[in-house]
Amino acid sequence: MSWFIKGIPTLKKPLARDSNGNHSDSTYGPLEPGCTRIFRILHINPHVALEVLAVSLDSCPDFEAISYAWEGQEPSETITCNGQPYLITNTLLNAFRNINGAMDLTWLWCDAISIDQSNLDEKGEQVKNMYRVFRQASRVIVWLGLASSDSDLAMTTIPRIWAKLKPLSETGFEELQDNQVYCVLPPDNDHFWEALCRLGSRPWFQRLWIVQEAALASQLVFLCGQRSV
């Protein structure tokens, strides 16, 4: 797992204060085995503010996990975690703003917030929990990025195609004839296919961990801008 740990950028830790009111360089307390951190979005304007909570995976409230691509970005956007400044990537900032606007949310989990990025020992331990986190999440939200000129076309057409295919597949997809499938698909020259290809070329689909995160999800939702499917 060392390649994965080294691949996650180290984020600037929020500024905490000790009992004397002085700034301390230690914000995250140690996590017990079988524990992680979840958070909720308090507000997104004028800045994103989060409440972060350490919990046991055996007795934590329902939470949703965010799956996204780091895209090699350096943390440059300031939010607050438990009232203290914290730097995250622009990709994650956009995810928080759009997820909060598009969905009803309670508690969330994502690596950049839920794992102390400055603590290599904790990162190693929490990577071992990833399987359980994504399996236990009530829903996995895949953040594909901001909307583009034709991403809405792809995101709105996919569910319409599925709505037509689903009744046909009640006896099993293997029983479907080619002509049954083709009759519900857009024509070959439809702009949808170009939009779908561009959507599928986004960085999330290039990640090595998408198979695990998607396969473990009890419910999977893709979000691009404000459109979900």
Beta strands, then each sheet from edge to edge (+ up, - down):
strand 1: 16-17
strand 2: 23-24
strand 3: 35-43
strand 4: 49-56
strand 5: 63-67
strand 6: 77-81
strand 7: 84-88
strand 8: 107-109
strand 9: 139-145
strand 10: 220-224
strand 11: 227-228
sheet 1: 1+ 2-
sheet 2: 3+ 4- 6- 7+
sheet 3: 8+ 5+ 9+ 10+ 11-
end
